[in-house]
Amino acid sequence: MRFECISAGKPVSFGDLPNGVRFYGRFDRVANAGGIGVKCGSMHTPGGRGGLPHLVEHIISRSARKYSDREINLAFRRYFGGPDGDINIRIDRYSTFFGHFMLLRPTHMRICFDFFANMLKDRLVDPDSLEVERSRIQNEYYLVGMDVVEEVLSDTIHEMAYRTNPARHRIDCVPEELNAISLAEIRAFIRKHYVSRNMFMVVLGPRFKTVERMACQHFADWPDRTAPKPEYDMADGYAPLRTIKTQGLQRPGIGQHHVMIGFPVEEFGGKNHYTLRVLIHILEYLLYDQLQEHRRGVYRNPVNLSQSKWHGLLTVNFATVNFDFVDPGVEAILGVCKSLRENMVDSDVFQVALNRTFYEWVGPFVNDANKLLESIIDSAANGDADLTLLHSGRSELEKIIRKKIIDAANQFLTPEFLKVHISPL
């Protein structure tokens, strides 16, 4: 299928310093977004130390020798606003990033980049920062984790999906393990993972020569050190389920029954990479009538894709005040999946989903540097370091036909599934 004549413009350029630090850049007069990434997330958590990668992210982003803590905090408040503003310091399953979203001027971006570069160079760790950030993460664990039902659903279904795969690790922490982490363990983790060939930088806005100069200025003197090898048995990757797995939880203080259905899918960058993205739009559309358009209809039925180079999981969830709608809601999801396995999706639904996926691919290149930044991070940390897969979106989507949807449904939307049900107590 051919898409509308919407050009993605120039591709993202990249280069490497002699020590292996990769730098990405793309000229954009209004972007001014970027930062420094590490190919390390919660999937790299050592055994019995849940929260260590998260704690390192918190501690490193506190201080640098070149600036006082007050200078850093005031500058961050000026350029980023509060903690939910334009700051982009965060960790996920496969990456840690120290950066920001779009700022108003290139000079603002360069000022902030200098903060982050010095933080990562100095790696200041001390007993006070350990205790302060340990306390913050313990509160974060509840505020945006255990007290958010959708997060509990996601964490639980990831744990159910795998036996040894590190995708089952919590991103925030395991509180009792967090409390046992020592300064020595933090420093050892930094020495192992925060090395030149395990890091990259992204600068969207300036011309690429400027990006290269920034890379040389901040990272050329870093020692050349190789990225650590995974310490996990990768045999626990994608495999179709052989049985239905269910888990029920009860939570006080909630007013709805929350349900999530999950299906293991291939890892990031597999042969169905873009087909899966079309499939989730088809699923979400077809489930709209089944779950929302009736007298007991739910408010939302999001379909999501969680992937890294080591795992893949497709999920559908809904919430209902009616207990007697839980089983019919699950049956509706399974019925749509069965229909997609057995029948070609209607042409108009397929075309809408395909075009929406194209919009989501091309949009970041056209007018959303924040999303493009996230796409580059995802690619860099998950085996697409040259961005071949990212840049091939148009050509790959043009190859997708309805037959690929029915093939993907038969491979991934199996009669065997994962189910989590959280009910009010």
C-alpha positions in Angstrom: 0.0 0.0 0.0 1.2 3.5 -0.8 0.8 6.2 1.8 0.1 9.9 1.5 3.0 12.0 0.3 4.2 12.9 3.7 8.0 13.0 3.8 10.0 12.0 6.9 12.7 14.5 5.8 16.3 13.8 6.6 17.2 10.7 8.5 18.9 10.8 11.9 22.7 10.9 11.5 25.1 9.1 13.8 28.9 8.8 14.4 31.3 7.2 16.9 34.1 8.6 18.9 37.3 6.4 19.0 36.3 5.2 22.5 33.0 3.9 21.2 30.6 6.6 22.4 27.9 7.0 19.7 26.3 10.3 19.0 23.0 10.9 17.1 21.9 14.1 15.6 19.3 15.6 13.3 19.0 19.2 12.2 15.7 20.8 13.3 15.4 24.6 13.8 12.8 24.2 16.7 13.7 20.9 18.3 16.4 21.5 21.0 15.9 18.2 22.6 18.4 15.6 23.7 20.5 14.0 26.4 22.8 11.1 27.2 21.7 7.5 27.3 23.0 4.3 28.9 22.0 0.9 27.6 21.1 -0.3 31.0 17.8 -0.6 32.8 15.9 -2.7 35.3 16.7 -5.8 33.2 20.3 -5.4 34.3 19.4 -5.6 38.0 21.8 -8.0 39.9 20.2 -10.8 41.8 18.6 -9.7 45.1 19.2 -6.0 44.4 15.9 -4.8 43.0 16.1 -1.1 42.5 19.8 -0.7 42.1 19.7 0.6 38.4 17.0 3.0 39.5 19.0 4.2 42.5 22.0 4.9 40.3 19.9 7.0 38.0 18.7 9.1 41.0 22.1 9.5 42.6 24.0 10.4 39.4 21.5 13.1 38.4 22.0 15.0 41.7 25.4 16.6 41.5 28.5 17.6 39.6 31.8 19.2 40.7 31.5 22.0 38.2 28.2 23.3 39.6 26.7 23.7 43.1 23.6 21.7 43.8 21.7 25.0 44.0 22.9 26.1 40.5 21.7 22.7 39.1 18.3 22.8 40.8 17.6 26.4 39.8 18.6 25.8 36.2 16.5 22.7 36.0 13.5 24.6 37.4 14.1 27.4 34.9 14.4 25.2 31.8 12.3 22.1 32.7 9.8 23.3 35.2 8.7 20.8 37.8 9.4 17.0 37.9 6.6 16.5 35.3 7.8 19.3 33.0 10.3 19.1 30.2 12.9 17.0 32.1 13.6 13.6 30.7 15.7 11.8 33.4 14.2 8.3 33.6 14.8 4.6 33.6 12.9 1.8 31.9 13.5 -1.9 31.4 16.4 -1.5 28.9 17.8 2.1 29.1 18.5 5.0 31.4 18.4 8.5 30.0 19.6 11.9 31.4 18.1 14.6 29.2 15.1 16.8 28.4 12.4 17.4 25.9 12.1 20.4 23.5 13.4 23.7 24.9 13.0 27.1 23.4 16.6 27.9 22.4 19.7 25.9 21.4 21.7 27.8 24.1 19.4 26.4 26.7 20.0 22.9 25.4 23.8 23.3 25.5 23.7 24.6 29.1 21.6 21.6 30.2 23.7 19.1 28.3 26.8 20.4 30.1 25.0 19.6 33.4 24.3 16.0 32.4 27.7 15.4 30.9 29.4 16.5 34.1 27.1 14.5 36.3 28.0 11.4 34.3 31.7 12.2 34.2 31.9 12.8 38.0 29.5 10.0 39.2 29.3 11.5 42.7 28.2 9.0 45.2 28.1 9.6 49.0 26.2 8.4 52.0 23.8 11.4 52.2 22.8 11.1 48.6 22.2 7.4 49.0 19.9 7.8 51.9 18.0 10.7 50.4 17.4 8.9 47.1 16.6 5.6 48.7 13.8 7.4 50.6 12.5 9.0 47.4 12.4 5.7 45.5 10.6 4.1 48.4 7.9 6.7 48.1 8.0 6.6 44.3 7.4 2.8 44.6 3.9 3.5 45.9 3.1 6.9 44.3 3.5 5.8 40.7 3.8 2.0 41.2 1.9 0.0 43.8 -0.9 2.6 44.3 -1.6 2.8 40.5 -3.7 -0.2 39.5 -2.6 -0.1 35.9 1.0 -0.4 36.9 0.2 -3.3 39.2 -1.5 -5.1 36.3 1.5 -4.5 34.0 4.1 -5.6 36.6 2.1 -8.7 37.5 1.6 -9.8 34.0 5.3 -9.4 33.2 6.2 -11.5 36.2 3.7 -14.2 35.0 5.0 -14.2 31.5 8.6 -15.2 32.3 10.5 -17.6 34.6 14.0 -16.1 34.4 13.8 -13.4 31.7 14.9 -10.1 33.4 11.8 -8.4 31.9 10.1 -9.7 35.0 12.2 -7.3 37.2 10.4 -4.3 38.6 11.6 -1.0 37.2 11.2 0.9 40.5 12.5 -1.4 43.3 11.9 -4.2 45.6 11.8 -2.3 48.9 13.6 -4.8 51.2 16.3 -5.2 48.5 16.6 -1.5 48.0 17.3 -1.0 51.7 20.2 -3.5 51.5 22.1 -1.8 48.7 25.5 -0.4 49.7 27.7 2.4 48.4 30.2 -0.2 47.2 27.5 -2.0 45.1 26.4 1.3 43.6 30.0 2.2 42.6 30.6 -1.3 41.2 27.4 -1.1 39.1 28.4 2.3 37.7 31.9 1.1 36.8 30.4 -1.9 35.0 27.6 -0.3 33.0 28.4 3.4 32.7 31.2 2.9 30.2 31.9 4.4 26.8 30.7 1.5 24.6 27.5 1.2 26.5 26.5 4.9 26.2 25.2 7.2 23.5 24.1 10.8 23.2 21.2 12.3 21.2 21.0 16.0 20.2 18.1 17.1 18.0 18.3 20.6 16.7 21.8 21.7 15.8 23.6 20.7 12.6 25.4 17.4 12.9 28.9 19.0 12.9 27.8 20.8 16.1 26.7 17.5 17.6 30.0 15.9 16.8 31.9 18.8 18.5 29.7 18.4 21.6 30.5 14.7 21.7 34.2 15.4 21.4 34.1 18.1 24.0 32.3 16.0 26.6 33.3 12.4 25.9 36.5 12.2 23.9 38.6 11.8 27.1 36.5 8.9 28.5 38.5 5.6 28.5 37.6 3.0 25.9 35.7 0.3 27.8 33.5 -2.4 26.3 29.9 -2.9 27.2 29.2 -5.7 29.7 27.8 -9.0 28.4 24.4 -10.1 29.5 24.5 -12.3 32.5 21.1 -14.0 31.8 19.9 -17.2 30.2 18.2 -15.8 27.1 16.4 -19.1 26.6 13.4 -17.6 28.4 12.5 -15.4 25.4 9.5 -15.6 23.1 7.6 -18.9 23.2 3.9 -19.5 22.7 2.1 -20.3 25.9 1.0 -23.9 26.4 -1.6 -23.2 29.1 -3.8 -20.4 30.3 -2.3 -18.6 33.3 -4.4 -16.5 35.6 -3.9 -14.6 38.8 -6.4 -12.8 41.0 -5.5 -10.0 43.4 -7.7 -7.9 45.8 -7.1 -4.2 46.6 -8.9 -2.1 49.2 -10.0 1.4 48.2 -10.7 0.8 44.5 -14.1 1.0 42.9 -13.6 -1.1 39.8 -12.6 -4.6 38.6 -9.4 -4.2 36.6 -8.5 -6.9 34.0 -5.5 -7.4 31.8 -5.1 -10.1 29.1 -1.6 -10.7 27.8 0.0 -12.6 24.9 3.8 -13.2 24.5 5.1 -11.8 21.2 8.5 -11.6 19.6 11.2 -9.3 20.8 11.9 -5.8 19.5 13.1 -5.8 15.9 11.6 -9.1 14.9 10.2 -9.8 11.5 6.8 -8.7 12.6 8.0 -5.5 14.2 5.7 -3.2 12.2 2.9 -5.8 11.7 2.4 -6.0 15.4 2.0 -2.2 15.6 -0.7 -2.4 13.0 -2.3 -5.3 14.8 -2.7 -3.4 18.1 -4.6 -0.7 16.3 -6.9 -3.2 14.7 -7.5 -4.9 18.1 -8.2 -1.6 19.8 -10.7 -0.6 17.1 -12.6 -4.0 17.1 -12.8 -4.1 20.9 -14.3 -0.6 21.0 -17.8 -1.9 20.1 -17.4 -5.1 22.2 -16.3 -3.4 25.4 -17.5 0.2 25.2 -20.6 0.6 23.0 -23.3 -0.9 25.3 -25.1 -0.2 28.5 -22.4 -1.7 30.7 -19.6 -0.3 28.5 -16.2 0.4 29.9 -14.4 3.8 29.6 -11.2 2.6 27.8 -9.8 -0.6 26.4 -6.1 0.2 25.7 -4.0 -2.3 23.7 -0.2 -2.0 24.4 3.0 -3.5 23.2 5.9 -3.9 25.7 9.1 -4.9 23.9 12.9 -5.0 24.3 15.6 -6.9 22.6 15.0 -9.6 25.2 11.2 -9.7 25.6 7.8 -9.0 24.0 4.3 -8.8 25.5 1.0 -7.6 23.9 -1.7 -6.6 26.5 -5.3 -5.6 26.5 -6.9 -4.2 29.7 -10.2 -2.8 30.8 -11.9 -1.7 34.1 -15.5 -2.1 35.0 -17.7 -1.4 38.0 -19.8 -4.5 37.2 -18.3 -7.8 38.4 -20.7 -9.7 36.1 -19.1 -8.0 33.1 -15.6 -9.3 33.9 -16.0 -12.7 32.3 -18.0 -11.4 29.3 -15.3 -8.7 28.8 -12.6 -11.3 28.7 -14.7 -13.5 26.3 -15.1 -10.5 24.1 -11.3 -10.0 23.8 -10.8 -13.7 23.1 -13.6 -13.7 20.6 -12.0 -10.8 18.6 -8.7 -12.6 18.7 -10.3 -15.8 17.5 -12.0 -13.9 14.6 -8.6 -12.3 13.6 -7.1 -15.8 13.5 -9.8 -17.2 11.3 -10.9 -14.3 9.1 -9.4 -11.5 7.1 -9.9 -8.2 8.8 -12.2 -5.9 6.8 -10.3 -3.8 4.3 -11.4 -0.5 5.6 -10.4 -1.4 9.2 -7.0 -2.6 8.0 -6.3 0.5 6.0 -7.2 2.8 8.9 -4.9 0.8 11.2 -2.1 0.8 8.7 -2.4 4.5 8.1 -2.5 5.2 11.8 0.7 3.2 12.2 2.3 5.2 9.4 1.3 8.4 11.1 2.9 7.3 14.3 6.1 6.5 12.5 6.3 9.6 10.3 4.9 12.1 12.8 8.0 12.2 15.0 10.2 13.0 12.0 7.8 15.7 10.8 6.8 17.7 13.9 7.5 15.9 17.2 11.1 15.8 18.3 10.1 14.5 21.7 8.7 11.3 20.3 11.6 11.1 17.8 14.0 11.3 20.8 12.2 8.3 22.5 12.3 6.3 19.2 16.0 6.8 18.9 16.6 5.7 22.5 14.4 2.6 22.0 16.4 1.7 18.9 19.8 2.5 20.3 19.2 0.4 23.4 17.6 -2.6 21.6 19.9 -3.6 18.9 19.0 -1.1 16.2 22.0 1.1 16.9 22.4 2.2 13.2 18.6 3.0 13.2 18.0 0.8 10.1 14.7 -0.4 11.5 13.6 3.0 12.6 14.3 4.6 9.2 12.7 1.7 7.2 9.2 2.4 8.6 7.6 3.5 5.4 9.0 0.7 3.2 8.2 -2.0 5.9 4.6 -0.7 6.3 4.1 -0.7 2.5 4.8 -4.4 2.5 2.1 -5.3 5.0 -1.0 -6.9 3.6 -4.1 -8.3 5.3 -2.6 -11.8 5.1 0.2 -10.8 7.4 -2.4 -9.7 10.0 -4.1 -13.1 10.0 -0.6 -14.8 10.1 0.4 -12.6 13.1 -2.9 -13.3 14.9 -2.4 -17.0 14.5 1.2 -16.8 15.8 0.6 -14.5 18.7 -3.1 -14.2 19.6 -3.4 -17.8 20.7 -6.2 -19.5 22.7 -3.6 -19.6 25.6 -3.2 -16.3 27.4 -2.2 -14.6 30.6 -4.9 -13.0 32.7 -4.7 -10.7 35.8 -7.9 -9.6 37.6 -7.7 -7.1 40.4 -10.9 -6.8 42.3 -12.1 -4.4 45.0 -11.8 -5.6 48.6 
